[in-house]
Amino acid sequence: MGFFGAGNAGSGSYNNYLYDLVPKNKRVRMTLAGSDEFQDEITRVEASGNHYEAFITKRTLDEERTDAPLAVRFFSESRMSSIVGFAPRGMEPIVLEALNRLEAAGKSTRIPAEIVKGRGGLRVELLLGLTR
């Protein structure tokens, strides 16, 4: 799980966020890392044709202590998938702040997501700009 190759490392930039980690606009996205090993699960979710959102649990104290990757699953039609990727390294605070912002506003803590086809296969993009 540790290091992901260049085509599987995910993407995101702090330049797309304001000082308080709020996305600058509604078009801000983040591509998950480590999706190569979860292609079957991503394909299954995409084939279901259902509406889906990303479900992310906050890290436990043990996970924080070991700097464990922040796993992402899909939530679709009242069912949770297995892991479909991880927040890119160093970008975890942005995802966790989005969850905190949604929770403080009394909204669902599921983040809108989209499955996109890339050169290396299917990728999951979190639509973080919609959490503003």
DSSP file (Angstrom, degrees, kcal/mol; ACC not computed):
  #  RESIDUE AA STRUCTURE BP1 BP2  ACC     N-H-->O    O-->H-N    N-H-->O    O-->H-N    TCO  KAPPA ALPHA  PHI   PSI    X-CA   Y-CA   Z-CA
    1    1 A M              0   0    0      0, 0.0     0, 0.0     0, 0.0     0, 0.0   0.000 360.0 360.0 360.0 -29.9    0.0    0.0    0.0
    2    2 A G        +     0   0    0      1,-0.1     2,-0.4    67,-0.0     0, 0.0   0.909 360.0  23.4 -46.5 -84.3    2.8    2.4    0.8
    3    3 A F        -     0   0    0     31,-0.0     2,-0.4     0, 0.0    -1,-0.1  -0.729  66.5-158.7 -96.0 134.8    4.2    3.9   -2.4
    4    4 A F        -     0   0    0     -2,-0.4     5,-0.1     1,-0.1    -2,-0.0  -0.894  26.3-108.6-109.7 141.5    2.1    4.1   -5.6
    5    5 A G    >   -     0   0    0     -2,-0.4     3,-2.1     3,-0.1     4,-0.4  -0.071  40.7 -92.5 -61.5 168.0    3.7    4.5   -9.0
    6    6 A A  G >  S+     0   0    0      1,-0.3     3,-0.7     2,-0.2     4,-0.2   0.843 126.8  47.8 -54.0 -40.1    3.5    7.8  -11.0
    7    7 A G  G 3  S+     0   0    0      1,-0.2    -1,-0.3     2,-0.1   113,-0.2   0.510 120.1  38.9 -80.0  -2.6    0.3    6.7  -12.8
    8    8 A N  G <  S+     0   0    0     -3,-2.1    26,-3.1     2,-0.1    27,-0.2   0.174  85.8  96.7-130.7  14.3   -1.3    5.5   -9.7
    9    9 A A  S <  S-     0   0    0     -3,-0.7    80,-0.3    -4,-0.4    24,-0.2   0.546  80.7-131.9 -86.5  -7.7   -0.3    8.2   -7.1
   10   10 A G        -     0   0    0     22,-0.3     2,-0.3    -4,-0.2    22,-0.2  -0.145  19.5-115.9  79.9 176.0   -3.4   10.3   -7.4
   11   11 A S  B     +A   31   0A   0     20,-2.0    20,-1.9    -3,-0.1     2,-0.3  -0.997  42.4 130.3-154.8 153.8   -3.4   14.0   -7.8
   12   12 A G        -     0   0    0     -2,-0.3     2,-0.4    18,-0.2    18,-0.1  -0.857  30.7-141.0 172.2 160.8   -4.5   17.2   -6.1
   13   13 A S    >   -     0   0    0     -2,-0.3     3,-1.6     1,-0.1    -2,-0.0  -0.997  18.2-140.8-144.9 137.3   -2.9   20.5   -5.3
   14   14 A Y  G >  S+     0   0    0     -2,-0.4     3,-1.8     1,-0.3     7,-0.1   0.711  99.5  76.7 -65.4 -18.8   -3.1   22.9   -2.3
   15   15 A N  G 3  S+     0   0    0      1,-0.3    -1,-0.3    -3,-0.0     9,-0.0   0.694  85.9  62.5 -64.6 -17.6   -3.2   25.7   -4.9
   16   16 A N  G <  S+     0   0    0     -3,-1.6     8,-2.7    13,-0.1     9,-0.4   0.358  98.9  69.6 -87.6   6.2   -6.8   24.8   -5.5
   17   17 A Y  B <  S-D   23   0B   0     -3,-1.8     2,-0.1     6,-0.3    77,-0.0  -0.915  77.2-122.5-128.8 149.9   -7.8   25.7   -1.9
   18   18 A L    >   -     0   0    0      4,-3.0     3,-2.3    -2,-0.3     6,-0.1  -0.244  49.3 -85.3 -77.3 175.0   -8.1   28.8    0.2
   19   19 A Y  T 3  S+     0   0    0      1,-0.3    -1,-0.1     2,-0.1    -2,-0.0   0.831 130.8  51.3 -53.1 -37.6   -6.1   29.2    3.5
   20   20 A D  T 3  S-     0   0    0      2,-0.1    -1,-0.3     1,-0.0    -2,-0.0   0.152 122.4-104.7 -90.2  19.9   -8.8   27.3    5.5
   21   21 A L  S <  S+     0   0    0     -3,-2.3    -2,-0.1     1,-0.3    -1,-0.0   0.685  73.9 143.6  65.6  22.9   -8.7   24.4    3.0
   22   22 A V        -     0   0    0      1,-0.1    -4,-3.0   110,-0.0    -1,-0.3  -0.792  60.4-104.4 -87.2 132.2  -12.0   25.4    1.4
   23   23 A P  B     -D   17   0B   0      0, 0.0    -6,-0.3     0, 0.0    -1,-0.1  -0.268  21.3-132.9 -56.4 141.2  -12.0   24.7   -2.4
   24   24 A K  S    S-     0   0    0     -8,-2.7     2,-0.3     1,-0.1    -7,-0.1   0.819  82.1  -2.1 -66.7 -31.5  -11.6   27.9   -4.4
   25   25 A N  S >  S-     0   0    0     -9,-0.4     3,-1.2     1,-0.0    -1,-0.1  -0.931  78.4 -95.8-152.6 175.3  -14.4   26.9   -6.8
   26   26 A K  T 3  S+     0   0    0     -2,-0.3   103,-0.2     1,-0.2   104,-0.1   0.566 112.6  66.6 -74.9  -8.5  -16.9   24.2   -7.5
   27   27 A R  T 3   +     0   0    0    102,-0.2    -1,-0.2   101,-0.1     2,-0.1   0.459  69.4 124.1 -91.5  -0.9  -14.7   22.6  -10.2
   28   28 A V    <   +     0   0    0     -3,-1.2   101,-2.6    99,-0.1   102,-0.3  -0.406  36.8 175.6 -67.6 131.2  -12.0   21.5   -7.8
   29   29 A R        -     0   0    0     98,-0.2     2,-0.4    99,-0.2    98,-0.2  -0.895  21.9-155.2-132.5 160.0  -11.3   17.7   -7.9
   30   30 A M  E     - B   0 126A   0     96,-1.7    96,-3.2    -2,-0.3     2,-0.5  -0.989  14.4-142.0-137.3 128.5   -8.9   15.2   -6.4
   31   31 A T  E     -AB  11 125A   0    -20,-1.9   -20,-2.0    -2,-0.4    94,-0.2  -0.784  25.7-121.4 -92.2 130.4   -7.9   11.9   -8.0
   32   32 A L        -     0   0    0     92,-2.8     3,-0.4    -2,-0.5   -22,-0.3  -0.304  20.7-129.9 -69.5 152.2   -7.5    9.0   -5.6
   33   33 A A  B    S+E   86   0C   0     53,-3.3    53,-2.5   -24,-0.2   -24,-0.2  -0.608  81.2  29.2 -94.3 159.1   -4.2    7.1   -5.3
   34   34 A G    >   +     0   0    0    -26,-3.1     3,-0.6    -2,-0.2     4,-0.2   0.656  69.0 135.7  72.6  18.2   -3.8    3.3   -5.4
   35   35 A S  G >   +     0   0    0     -3,-0.4     3,-1.6   -27,-0.2     7,-0.2   0.684  50.8  82.5 -74.1 -16.5   -6.8    2.6   -7.6
   36   36 A D  G >  S+     0   0    0      1,-0.3     3,-1.1     2,-0.2    -1,-0.2   0.903  91.6  48.0 -54.9 -43.8   -5.0    0.1   -9.8
   37   37 A E  G <  S+     0   0    0     -3,-0.6    -1,-0.3     1,-0.2     3,-0.2   0.555 111.1  52.4 -76.7  -5.2   -5.5   -2.8   -7.4
   38   38 A F  G <>  +     0   0    0     -3,-1.6     4,-2.4    -4,-0.2    -1,-0.2   0.094  67.7 119.0-115.9  22.0   -9.2   -2.0   -7.0
   39   39 A Q  H <> S+     0   0    0     -3,-1.1     4,-2.6     1,-0.2     5,-0.2   0.861  74.3  54.4 -58.2 -38.7  -10.2   -2.0  -10.7
   40   40 A D  H  > S+     0   0    0      2,-0.2     4,-2.2     1,-0.2    -1,-0.2   0.918 111.0  44.9 -62.5 -43.2  -12.6   -4.9  -10.3
   41   41 A E  H  > S+     0   0    0      2,-0.2     4,-2.3    -3,-0.2    -2,-0.2   0.906 113.5  49.4 -68.8 -41.5  -14.5   -3.1   -7.5
   42   42 A I  H  X S+     0   0    0     -4,-2.4     4,-2.6     1,-0.2    -2,-0.2   0.916 111.9  49.5 -63.2 -42.5  -14.6    0.3   -9.3
   43   43 A T  H  X S+     0   0    0     -4,-2.6     4,-2.6    -5,-0.2    -2,-0.2   0.903 109.6  51.9 -62.1 -42.2  -15.9   -1.5  -12.4
   44   44 A R  H  X S+     0   0    0     -4,-2.2     4,-1.2     2,-0.2    -2,-0.2   0.923 111.8  45.7 -61.4 -44.9  -18.6   -3.3  -10.3
   45   45 A V  H  X S+     0   0    0     -4,-2.3     4,-0.6     1,-0.2     5,-0.4   0.921 113.9  48.7 -65.6 -43.2  -19.8    0.0   -8.9
   46   46 A E  H >< S+     0   0    0     -4,-2.6     3,-1.1     1,-0.2    -2,-0.2   0.903 109.3  53.0 -62.8 -41.0  -19.8    1.7  -12.2
   47   47 A A  H 3< S+     0   0    0     -4,-2.6    -1,-0.2     1,-0.2    -2,-0.2   0.741  94.1  71.2 -67.7 -23.6  -21.7   -1.1  -13.8
   48   48 A S  H 3< S-     0   0    0     -4,-1.2    -1,-0.2    -3,-0.4    -2,-0.2   0.786  90.4-147.1 -64.6 -25.7  -24.4   -0.9  -11.2
   49   49 A G    <<  +     0   0    0     -3,-1.1    -1,-0.1    -4,-0.6    -3,-0.1   0.496  51.1 133.3  73.4   1.0  -25.5    2.3  -12.7
   50   50 A N        -     0   0    0     -5,-0.4     2,-0.3     1,-0.1    -1,-0.2  -0.386  67.3 -96.9 -80.9 161.4  -26.6    3.6   -9.3
   51   51 A H        -     0   0    0     -3,-0.1    26,-0.5    -2,-0.1     2,-0.3  -0.585  50.6-171.7 -71.2 138.1  -25.7    7.1   -7.9
   52   52 A Y  E     -F   76   0C   0     -2,-0.3    61,-0.7    61,-0.2     2,-0.3  -0.966  17.0-170.1-138.3 154.1  -22.7    6.8   -5.7
   53   53 A E  E     -FG  75 112C   0     22,-1.8    22,-2.9    -2,-0.3     2,-0.3  -0.935  34.1 -99.3-136.3 157.7  -20.7    9.0   -3.3
   54   54 A A  E     -FG  74 111C   0     57,-3.6    57,-2.1    -2,-0.3     2,-0.5  -0.637  31.0-158.4 -82.6 135.5  -17.4    8.6   -1.6
   55   55 A F  E     +F   73   0C   0     18,-3.6    18,-2.3    -2,-0.3     2,-0.4  -0.968  14.1 176.6-116.3 124.6  -17.5    7.4    2.0
   56   56 A I        -     0   0    0     -2,-0.5     2,-0.3    53,-0.4    16,-0.1  -0.993  16.2-150.8-132.9 126.5  -14.4    8.1    4.2
   57   57 A T        -     0   0    0     14,-0.4    14,-0.1    -2,-0.4     3,-0.1  -0.743  28.3-108.7 -95.0 146.2  -14.1    7.3    7.8
   58   58 A K        -     0   0    0     -2,-0.3    -1,-0.1     1,-0.1     2,-0.1  -0.372  44.6 -95.0 -68.0 151.7  -11.9    9.4   10.0
   59   59 A R        -     0   0    0      1,-0.1    -1,-0.1     4,-0.1     2,-0.1  -0.355  33.3-125.9 -69.3 145.6   -8.7    7.8   11.2
   60   60 A T     >  -     0   0    0      1,-0.1     4,-2.5    -3,-0.1     5,-0.2  -0.355  33.2-100.8 -78.1 169.7   -8.4    6.0   14.5
   61   61 A L  H  > S+     0   0    0      1,-0.2     4,-2.3     2,-0.2     5,-0.1   0.890 125.5  51.8 -60.8 -38.9   -5.7    7.1   17.0
   62   62 A D  H  > S+     0   0    0      2,-0.2     4,-1.7     1,-0.2    -1,-0.2   0.905 109.9  48.5 -64.3 -40.7   -3.7    4.0   15.9
   63   63 A E  H  >>S+     0   0    0      2,-0.2     5,-2.5     1,-0.2     4,-0.5   0.891 111.5  50.1 -66.7 -38.8   -4.0    4.9   12.3
   64   64 A E  H ><5S+     0   0    0     -4,-2.5     3,-0.8     1,-0.2    -2,-0.2   0.912 108.7  53.0 -62.4 -42.5   -3.0    8.5   13.0
   65   65 A R  H 3<5S+     0   0    0     -4,-2.3    -1,-0.2     1,-0.2    -2,-0.2   0.856 116.3  37.7 -63.3 -36.3    0.0    7.3   14.9
   66   66 A T  H 3<5S-     0   0    0     -4,-1.7    -1,-0.2    -5,-0.1    -2,-0.2   0.388 107.3-123.2 -97.1   3.3    1.2    5.2   12.1
   67   67 A D  T <<5 -     0   0    0     -3,-0.8    -3,-0.2    -4,-0.5    -4,-0.1   0.911  42.3-171.1  54.5  46.3    0.2    7.7    9.4
   68   68 A A      < -     0   0    0     -5,-2.5    -1,-0.1    -6,-0.1    -9,-0.1  -0.308  29.2 -92.7 -66.5 149.8   -1.9    5.0    7.7
   69   69 A P        -     0   0    0      0, 0.0     2,-1.0     0, 0.0    -1,-0.1  -0.282  36.8-114.7 -62.0 150.9   -3.4    5.9    4.3
   70   70 A L        -     0   0    0     17,-0.4    17,-2.3    -3,-0.1     2,-0.1  -0.789  36.2-146.6 -92.1 102.4   -6.9    7.4    4.2
   71   71 A A  E     - H   0  86C   0     -2,-1.0   -14,-0.4    15,-0.2     2,-0.4  -0.377   9.1-155.5 -75.1 146.3   -9.1    4.7    2.6
   72   72 A V  E     + H   0  85C   0     13,-2.5    12,-3.0   -16,-0.1    13,-0.9  -0.976  12.8 177.7-124.6 135.9  -12.1    5.7    0.4
   73   73 A R  E     -FH  55  83C   0    -18,-2.3   -18,-3.6    -2,-0.4     2,-0.4  -0.839  28.5-112.7-125.9 165.6  -15.1    3.5   -0.4
   74   74 A F  E     -F   54   0C   0      8,-0.6     7,-2.9    -2,-0.3     2,-0.5  -0.793  16.8-155.4 -97.8 146.5  -18.3    4.1   -2.4
   75   75 A F  E     +FH  53  80C   0    -22,-2.9   -22,-1.8    -2,-0.4     2,-0.4  -0.989  26.3 163.6-118.3 118.9  -21.7    4.3   -0.8
   76   76 A S  E >   -FH  52  79C   0      3,-3.0     3,-1.6    -2,-0.5   -24,-0.2  -0.987  61.5 -13.3-143.3 127.2  -24.4    3.4   -3.3
   77   77 A E  T 3  S-     0   0    0    -26,-0.5    -1,-0.1    -2,-0.4     3,-0.1   0.903 127.6 -51.8  50.0  49.1  -28.0    2.5   -2.8
   78   78 A S  T 3  S+     0   0    0      1,-0.2     2,-0.4    -3,-0.0    -1,-0.3   0.658 119.1 108.0  62.3  21.0  -27.5    2.0    1.0
   79   79 A R  E <   - H   0  76C   0     -3,-1.6    -3,-3.0     0, 0.0     2,-0.4  -0.966  60.1-141.3-126.3 145.2  -24.5   -0.4    0.4
   80   80 A M  E     - H   0  75C   0     -2,-0.4    -5,-0.2    -5,-0.2     2,-0.1  -0.870  14.7-145.2-105.2 137.0  -20.9    0.2    1.0
   81   81 A S  E     -     0   0C   0     -7,-2.9     3,-0.1    -2,-0.4     2,-0.1  -0.302  27.0 -98.1 -84.8 175.5  -18.2   -1.0   -1.4
   82   82 A S  E    S-     0   0C   0      1,-0.2    -8,-0.6    -9,-0.1    -1,-0.2  -0.263  70.3 -51.5 -79.4-177.1  -14.8   -2.3   -0.5
   83   83 A I  E     + H   0  73C   0    -10,-0.1   -10,-0.2     1,-0.1    -1,-0.2  -0.281  49.6 179.0 -61.4 138.5  -11.9    0.2   -0.8
   84   84 A V  E     -     0   0C   0    -12,-3.0     2,-0.3     1,-0.4   -46,-0.2   0.396  62.0 -42.7-118.3  -3.4  -11.6    1.9   -4.2
   85   85 A G  E     - H   0  72C   0    -13,-0.9   -13,-2.5   -48,-0.1    -1,-0.4  -0.963  56.5 -99.1 162.9-174.7   -8.5    4.1   -3.5
   86   86 A F  E     -EH  33  71C   0    -53,-2.5   -53,-3.3    -2,-0.3   -15,-0.2  -0.957  37.9 -96.4-135.2 151.0   -6.8    6.3   -1.0
   87   87 A A        -     0   0    0    -17,-2.3   -17,-0.4    -2,-0.3     5,-0.2  -0.479  58.5 -97.9 -61.2 136.3   -6.4   10.1   -0.5
   88   88 A P    >   -     0   0    0      0, 0.0     3,-2.3     0, 0.0     4,-0.4  -0.253  50.5 -86.8 -57.9 146.0   -3.1   11.1   -2.1
   89   89 A R  T 3  S+     0   0    0    -80,-0.3    -3,-0.0     1,-0.3   -80,-0.0  -0.276 115.7  16.4 -56.2 133.9   -0.2   11.4    0.4
   90   90 A G  T 3  S+     0   0    0     -3,-0.1    -1,-0.3     1,-0.0     4,-0.1   0.212 110.0  82.7  87.7 -14.4   -0.1   14.8    1.9
   91   91 A M    X>  +     0   0    0     -3,-2.3     4,-1.3     1,-0.2     3,-0.9   0.413  56.9 100.3-100.5   0.2   -3.7   15.6    0.8
   92   92 A E  H 3> S+     0   0    0     -4,-0.4     4,-2.7     1,-0.2     5,-0.3   0.866  75.0  59.9 -56.3 -40.4   -5.4   13.9    3.7
   93   93 A P  H 3> S+     0   0    0      0, 0.0     4,-2.3     0, 0.0    -1,-0.2   0.858 102.5  53.6 -59.5 -32.9   -6.0   17.2    5.6
   94   94 A I  H <> S+     0   0    0     -3,-0.9     4,-1.8     2,-0.2    -2,-0.2   0.924 111.6  44.4 -65.3 -43.7   -8.1   18.5    2.7
   95   95 A V  H  X S+     0   0    0     -4,-1.3     4,-2.0     2,-0.2    -1,-0.2   0.927 114.5  48.4 -67.2 -45.2  -10.3   15.5    2.7
   96   96 A L  H  X S+     0   0    0     -4,-2.7     4,-2.3     1,-0.2    -2,-0.2   0.877 110.3  51.8 -64.4 -37.2  -10.7   15.5    6.4
   97   97 A E  H  X S+     0   0    0     -4,-2.3     4,-2.6    -5,-0.3    -1,-0.2   0.875 106.9  53.7 -66.4 -36.7  -11.5   19.2    6.5
   98   98 A A  H  X S+     0   0    0     -4,-1.8     4,-2.4     2,-0.2    -2,-0.2   0.919 109.2  48.7 -62.0 -42.6  -14.2   18.6    3.8
   99   99 A L  H  X S+     0   0    0     -4,-2.0     4,-2.5     2,-0.2    -2,-0.2   0.926 112.3  48.3 -61.9 -44.5  -15.8   16.0    6.1
  100  100 A N  H  X S+     0   0    0     -4,-2.3     4,-2.6     1,-0.2    -2,-0.2   0.903 111.1  50.8 -61.4 -42.2  -15.6   18.3    9.1
  101  101 A R  H  X S+     0   0    0     -4,-2.6     4,-1.5     2,-0.2    -2,-0.2   0.910 111.9  46.6 -63.5 -43.8  -17.2   21.1    7.0
  102  102 A L  H  <>S+     0   0    0     -4,-2.4     5,-2.6     2,-0.2     4,-0.3   0.916 113.6  48.6 -64.6 -43.0  -20.1   18.9    5.8
  103  103 A E  H ><5S+     0   0    0     -4,-2.5     3,-1.5     1,-0.2    -2,-0.2   0.914 109.6  51.5 -63.8 -43.3  -20.7   17.6    9.3
  104  104 A A  H 3<5S+     0   0    0     -4,-2.6    -1,-0.2     1,-0.3    -2,-0.2   0.815 108.7  52.3 -64.2 -30.3  -20.7   21.1   10.8
  105  105 A A  T 3<5S-     0   0    0     -4,-1.5    -1,-0.3    -5,-0.2    -2,-0.2   0.465 116.7-115.6 -84.3  -1.4  -23.2   22.2    8.2
  106  106 A G  T < 5S+     0   0    0     -3,-1.5    -3,-0.2    -4,-0.3     2,-0.2   0.718  72.4 132.7  75.1  20.5  -25.5   19.3    9.2
  107  107 A K      < -     0   0    0     -5,-2.6    -1,-0.2    -6,-0.2    -2,-0.1  -0.525  68.7 -77.6 -98.7 168.0  -25.1   17.7    5.7
  108  108 A S        -     0   0    0     -2,-0.2    -1,-0.1     1,-0.1    -3,-0.1  -0.395  35.8-137.8 -60.1 139.1  -24.3   14.1    4.7
  109  109 A T        +     0   0    0     -7,-0.1     2,-0.4    -2,-0.1   -53,-0.4   0.156  69.8 111.5 -90.0  20.1  -20.6   13.4    5.2
  110  110 A R        -     0   0    0    -55,-0.1   -55,-0.2    -8,-0.1    -2,-0.1  -0.805  64.0-137.7 -92.3 135.4  -20.4   11.6    1.9
  111  111 A I  E     -G   54   0C   0    -57,-2.1   -57,-3.6    -2,-0.4    17,-0.1  -0.787  20.6-111.6 -97.2 130.2  -18.4   13.4   -0.8
  112  112 A P  E     -G   53   0C   0      0, 0.0    15,-2.9     0, 0.0     2,-0.3  -0.293  45.7-179.4 -55.9 142.3  -19.6   13.5   -4.4
  113  113 A A  E     -C  126   0A   0    -61,-0.7     2,-0.3    13,-0.3   -61,-0.2  -0.930  19.3-154.8-143.7 164.7  -17.4   11.4   -6.7
  114  114 A E  E     -C  125   0A   0     11,-2.2    11,-2.9    -2,-0.3     2,-0.5  -0.998  15.3-134.9-143.1 143.0  -17.1   10.4  -10.3
  115  115 A I  E     -C  124   0A   0     -2,-0.3     2,-0.3     9,-0.2     9,-0.2  -0.884  30.3-176.1 -97.9 126.4  -15.5    7.4  -12.0
  116  116 A V  E     -C  123   0A   0      7,-2.9     7,-3.1    -2,-0.5     2,-0.5  -0.919  25.3-122.5-123.9 150.0  -13.4    8.5  -15.0
  117  117 A K  E     +C  122   0A   0     -2,-0.3     5,-0.2     5,-0.2     2,-0.2  -0.795  37.7 171.8 -92.2 128.1  -11.5    6.4  -17.6
  118  118 A G  E >   -C  121   0A   0      3,-3.0     3,-1.3    -2,-0.5     0, 0.0  -0.660  49.8 -89.6-123.7-178.4   -7.8    7.2  -17.8
  119  119 A R  T 3  S+     0   0    0      1,-0.3     3,-0.1    -2,-0.2  -112,-0.0   0.861 126.5  45.5 -61.5 -35.6   -4.8    5.8  -19.6
  120  120 A G  T 3  S-     0   0    0      1,-0.3     2,-0.3  -113,-0.2    -1,-0.3   0.341 125.4 -88.5 -92.1   7.6   -4.1    3.4  -16.7
  121  121 A G  E <  S- C   0 118A   0     -3,-1.3    -3,-3.0     2,-0.0    -1,-0.3  -0.869  78.3  -9.6 122.3-158.5   -7.7    2.3  -16.2
  122  122 A L  E     - C   0 117A   0     -2,-0.3     2,-0.3    -5,-0.2    -5,-0.2  -0.578  60.8-168.4 -80.9 140.5  -10.5    3.6  -14.1
  123  123 A R  E     - C   0 116A   0     -7,-3.1    -7,-2.9    -2,-0.3     2,-0.5  -0.934  16.2-133.7-127.4 151.6   -9.9    6.4  -11.6
  124  124 A V  E     - C   0 115A   0     -2,-0.3   -92,-2.8    -9,-0.2     2,-0.5  -0.916  18.8-165.5-107.3 128.6  -12.0    7.8   -8.9
  125  125 A E  E     -BC  31 114A   0    -11,-2.9   -11,-2.2    -2,-0.5     2,-0.5  -0.960  13.1-142.4-115.6 128.0  -12.2   11.6   -8.6
  126  126 A L  E     -BC  30 113A   0    -96,-3.2   -96,-1.7    -2,-0.5     2,-1.6  -0.763  11.6-141.9 -84.9 129.7  -13.6   13.3   -5.5
  127  127 A L    >   +     0   0    0    -15,-2.9     3,-1.6    -2,-0.5   -98,-0.2  -0.540  36.1 162.4 -90.4  68.9  -15.6   16.4   -6.4
  128  128 A L  G >   +     0   0    0     -2,-1.6     3,-2.1     1,-0.3    -1,-0.2   0.761  62.5  71.4 -65.9 -26.1  -14.4   18.4   -3.4
  129  129 A G  G >  S+     0   0    0   -101,-2.6     3,-1.0     1,-0.3    -1,-0.3   0.765  90.4  61.7 -61.1 -23.7  -15.5   21.7   -5.0
  130  130 A L  G <  S+     0   0    0     -3,-1.6    -1,-0.3  -102,-0.3    -2,-0.2   0.478  91.8  67.2 -80.9  -1.8  -19.1   20.6   -4.3
  131  131 A T  G <         0   0    0     -3,-2.1    -1,-0.2     1,-0.2    -2,-0.2   0.357 360.0 360.0 -96.7   6.0  -18.3   20.5   -0.5
  132  132 A R    <         0   0    0     -3,-1.0    -1,-0.2    -4,-0.1    -2,-0.1   0.489 360.0 360.0 -55.5 360.0  -17.8   24.3   -0.3
